[in-house]
Amino acid sequence: LDKIVVSNSLVEKRLLNWGIERSKLIKIPLGVNTDLFKPATQFQREEIRNKLGFFKDEIVIGSFQKDGIGWKDGLEPKLIKGPDIFVEVIKRLRKNINVSVLLTGPARGYIKKHLEEMKIKYKHVFLKNYNELANFYHALDLYLITSREEGGPMGLMESLSSGIPVVSTNVGMSVDLILDGENGFLITNNNPNKICEKIIELIKLQEIQKISLKSREVAQSVDWKNVANDHWKYVYKPLLKKIS
């Protein structure tokens, strides 16, 4: 191998510790289309929440990634994605806030089953057109990542680009993009109580708009145009020179 591309500093450090040559490693983040994923107007927000059946007094938490094993119902959890942590966090949050959940993506059966058992309101929509996803971020108050391991995830960049605050475990690109308390909230462990504390802290913030603006700013740094340019500049152009 001449080049190995990684998306975040956690994987970069891991590969270096495993003995991969520094000269072969290139860190280039996953990207996002900032022209598609944009902050909502008040009208857009109200429109999608009404369409999905969410009310003003509900705190709507989003999770848009596949977290079940296989491509059917997904009743068996893919633990690396942390659906067990997610449902535990929601279970504890309901004691303090009026929480609802918005899900997209396939194989979400594990989370849905537990939400139903806890009688927690949720909406799950399986979208066939990727571009439709942008509008669903507009319905959220925050996006929650409870994974144990990630490369991105894409939901991180899409949320940030949409101006939606993110609360995330210490995984993937969250470590590189989230400045705790400034443009999102980062949890250094998988403790559901700590995650709940961060979410409640976020909800109580008076200046949530500042976090939304800073979220959008950091997302623009990983727009696909910039990411594509980095692939050309640091990977393909040097390799072409090497073989010419």
C-alpha positions in Angstrom: 0.0 0.0 0.0 1.2 3.5 -0.9 -1.4 5.5 1.0 -3.9 4.7 3.7 -6.7 7.3 4.1 -8.4 7.5 7.5 -11.3 9.8 8.5 -10.3 10.8 12.0 -7.5 11.2 14.5 -8.5 8.3 16.7 -8.0 5.8 13.8 -4.9 7.6 12.7 -3.3 7.2 16.2 -4.3 3.6 16.4 -2.7 2.7 13.0 0.5 4.5 14.0 0.6 2.5 17.2 0.2 -0.6 15.1 3.3 0.3 13.2 1.9 1.9 10.0 4.5 4.3 8.5 3.6 7.9 9.2 4.4 8.8 5.5 1.7 6.4 4.3 -1.1 7.7 6.5 -3.3 10.6 5.3 -6.2 11.9 7.5 -9.0 13.2 5.3 -12.5 13.6 6.9 -15.7 12.3 5.5 -17.6 15.1 3.8 -21.0 16.7 3.7 -23.0 18.6 1.1 -23.5 21.9 2.8 -25.7 23.1 0.0 -28.2 20.3 0.8 -27.9 20.2 4.6 -28.7 23.7 5.7 -30.3 25.3 8.8 -34.1 25.5 8.7 -36.2 28.6 8.7 -38.8 28.8 11.5 -41.5 27.9 8.9 -39.6 24.9 7.6 -39.1 23.7 11.2 -42.8 24.0 12.1 -43.9 22.5 8.9 -41.9 19.2 9.2 -42.7 18.9 12.9 -46.4 19.3 12.2 -46.1 16.7 9.4 -44.4 14.2 11.7 -46.7 14.9 14.6 -44.3 16.5 17.0 -45.5 19.4 19.2 -43.8 22.5 20.5 -43.2 21.2 24.0 -41.5 18.0 22.9 -37.7 17.7 22.8 -37.2 15.7 19.6 -34.0 13.6 19.5 -32.7 12.2 16.2 -30.9 9.0 15.3 -30.6 8.4 11.6 -28.1 5.5 11.4 -28.5 1.8 11.0 -27.9 0.0 14.3 -29.4 -3.4 13.9 -27.7 -6.5 12.6 -28.8 -7.4 9.0 -31.2 -5.6 6.7 -34.6 -6.7 8.0 -36.2 -5.7 11.2 -32.9 -5.2 13.1 -34.1 -6.6 16.4 -30.6 -7.8 17.2 -28.6 -4.8 18.2 -25.3 -3.9 16.5 -23.6 -3.0 19.7 -20.7 -1.1 18.1 -23.4 1.5 17.2 -24.6 1.8 20.8 -28.4 1.3 20.4 -28.4 -0.2 24.0 -26.9 3.0 25.3 -29.3 5.1 23.2 -32.4 3.5 24.7 -31.0 3.7 28.3 -30.4 7.4 27.8 -33.9 8.0 26.5 -35.3 6.0 29.4 -33.5 8.2 31.9 -34.3 11.5 30.1 -38.0 10.9 30.2 -37.9 11.4 34.0 -36.9 15.1 33.4 -38.1 16.1 30.0 -40.9 15.5 27.5 -38.7 13.5 25.0 -39.6 12.0 21.6 -37.5 10.3 19.1 -37.2 10.6 15.3 -35.6 7.6 13.5 -34.7 7.0 9.9 -32.7 4.3 8.2 -33.0 0.5 8.0 -32.9 -2.2 10.8 -34.1 0.0 13.7 -36.2 -2.7 15.3 -34.2 -2.9 18.5 -34.6 0.7 19.4 -38.3 0.8 18.3 -39.1 -2.3 20.4 -37.6 -0.7 23.5 -39.3 2.7 22.9 -42.6 0.9 22.6 -42.1 -1.0 25.8 -41.3 2.3 27.6 -44.3 4.0 25.9 -42.0 6.7 24.5 -43.3 8.5 21.5 -41.3 8.0 18.3 -41.6 8.3 14.5 -39.6 6.0 12.1 -39.5 6.9 8.4 -37.5 4.9 5.9 -36.5 7.3 3.2 -35.9 6.1 -0.3 -34.4 9.3 -1.5 -31.3 10.5 0.3 -32.0 14.2 -0.5 -35.2 13.9 1.6 -33.1 13.4 4.7 -32.1 17.0 4.9 -35.6 18.1 5.8 -35.8 15.6 8.6 -33.0 17.2 10.5 -35.1 20.4 10.6 -37.5 18.6 13.0 -34.8 17.9 15.6 -33.8 19.7 18.8 -30.6 17.6 18.9 -28.9 14.7 17.4 -27.6 11.9 19.6 -24.6 9.6 18.8 -24.1 6.8 21.4 -21.7 4.7 19.3 -18.7 2.7 20.7 -16.8 3.1 17.4 -17.3 5.2 14.3 -15.6 6.4 11.2 -17.8 9.5 10.9 -20.7 9.0 11.3 -22.4 10.8 8.5 -25.2 11.9 10.9 -22.6 14.0 12.7 -21.6 16.1 9.6 -25.2 16.3 8.4 -26.4 17.6 11.8 -23.7 20.1 12.1 -24.3 21.4 8.6 -28.0 21.7 9.4 -27.2 23.7 12.5 -28.5 21.0 14.8 -26.6 20.6 18.1 -24.9 17.2 18.5 -24.3 15.2 21.7 -21.8 12.4 21.0 -19.7 9.8 22.6 -15.9 10.1 22.1 -15.9 8.4 18.7 -14.9 9.0 15.1 -14.9 12.5 13.7 -16.8 13.8 16.7 -13.4 14.0 18.5 -12.0 16.2 15.7 -15.1 18.4 15.0 -16.8 18.9 18.3 -15.5 21.5 20.7 -17.4 20.6 23.9 -19.8 23.3 24.9 -19.0 25.5 21.8 -20.5 23.7 18.8 -21.8 20.6 20.4 -21.2 18.3 23.4 -18.7 15.5 23.7 -18.9 12.6 26.2 -15.6 11.0 27.2 -17.2 7.7 28.2 -20.4 5.7 27.5 -22.1 6.4 30.8 -25.8 7.1 30.2 -26.0 9.4 33.2 -23.2 11.6 31.8 -24.9 11.7 28.4 -28.2 12.7 30.0 -26.5 15.4 32.0 -25.0 16.9 28.8 -28.4 16.7 27.0 -30.1 18.5 29.9 -27.3 21.1 29.9 -27.9 21.7 26.2 -31.7 22.0 26.6 -31.3 24.6 29.3 -28.9 26.8 27.3 -30.2 30.3 26.6 -27.9 30.9 23.6 -28.5 27.7 21.6 -28.4 29.8 18.4 -24.6 30.4 19.0 -24.0 26.6 19.0 -26.0 26.2 15.8 -24.0 28.9 14.0 -20.7 27.4 15.2 -22.0 23.9 14.1 -22.6 25.2 10.6 -19.2 26.8 10.5 -17.3 23.6 11.3 -19.4 21.7 8.8 -18.3 24.0 6.0 -14.7 23.0 6.6 -15.7 19.4 5.6 -17.8 20.3 2.6 -17.3 17.7 -0.1 -15.6 20.3 -2.3 -12.8 20.7 0.4 -12.7 16.9 1.0 -12.4 16.1 -2.7 -9.6 18.7 -3.1 -7.7 17.1 -0.2 -8.0 13.7 -1.8 -6.5 15.1 -5.0 -3.8 17.2 -3.3 -2.6 14.6 -0.7 -3.4 11.2 -2.3 -3.8 11.1 -6.0 -1.6 13.9 -7.2 1.5 12.6 -5.3 0.8 9.0 -6.6 0.5 10.2 -10.1 3.8 12.0 -9.8 5.4 8.8 -8.4 4.4 6.7 -11.4 5.0 9.3 -14.1 
